[in-house]
Amino acid sequence: MKHVLKIFSLLVVISALWIGLLQASIIPQSHTWLLPIYFVVSLGCYGLLMVGVGLMHFPTCPQEALLLQQDIAEAKDFLKQRGVDVGSE
């Protein structure tokens, strides 16, 4: 519930800022109407940046890789016993 309140309060602040800019005429009217589009594009760029950073810092798990290789070898042996051709290495 706290997260919802944070998001709601952020939206209220952004809306108030946008309406304030519309009323004060600090920024030309033609540019002010584009601010929501700029905001959505900026949010999309931020999301892509966070995905990229997350991929760059993705942890490697050498122990899990070894366990996976063991599981693959066991599965190949099991399938070979059942007469399934699993390919050659």
N, C-alpha and C positions, 0 to 999 in steps of 0.2 A: 504493500500500500504506500509506503514511503517513496518508492521509485515512481509511482504514478503521480504523486504530488510534486515531485521534483520536475518531472516532464511537463506537467500542467503549468507549474509556475514559470518554467522556461518559456513555454508557448505564450503565456500571458505577457511576459516581459518583452518578448520579440514582437508580439502584436502591438503592445503599447509603444514600443520604439518606432515601429513602422507607421502607426497612426500619427505619432508625434512628428515624424519627418514629413508626412503628408500635410499636416496642418501648419507646420512652421515654415514651409517652403525653403528650407535650408538647401535641399537638393532639388534640382528641377523636377517638375511633376512627371515628365516622361521617364526619368530615371527611377523615380520612387516607385512607380508601379511595377518595375521589373525586379525590385528587391526580393520578393518571394521566390522568383525563379532563380535568382542568384543564390539565395539561401539553399534551395533544394539542390542545385548543382554543387555548391560548396559541401553540403552534407554528403552527397554521393562521392565526391573526391576524397573527403575525409574517411568514408567507409572503405573505399578502395585502398587508401593509404594504410589503414589499420589491418586490412587483410594482408597486404604486402609485407608489413612489418611482422605480422604473426607468422607468415610463411618463412620469412628470413630467420626468425628465432625459433622455428619449429624444433623441438627437442628430438635428438636421435636416441634410440634405445638399443644399444648393441646386444644386451642380454635378450631382449625380446626378439631381435633378428635371429639370434642363434636358436631360440626356442621354435621360431617359425620354420627355420630350415630343418630342424629335427622333425617337426610335425609333417613337413612336406615329404621328407625321406620315409617316414613311417607310412604315410598315405600311399606313396608309390609302391612300397613293399607289399602293402595290403592289397592294392589293386593288381599287382603282378601275380600274387598268389591266387587271385580270383580269375586270372586269365585276361585281364584288360591291358591293352597296349598303351603304356603311358609315355612313349617316345624315348628317344635315346639322348644321352648327354654328351 
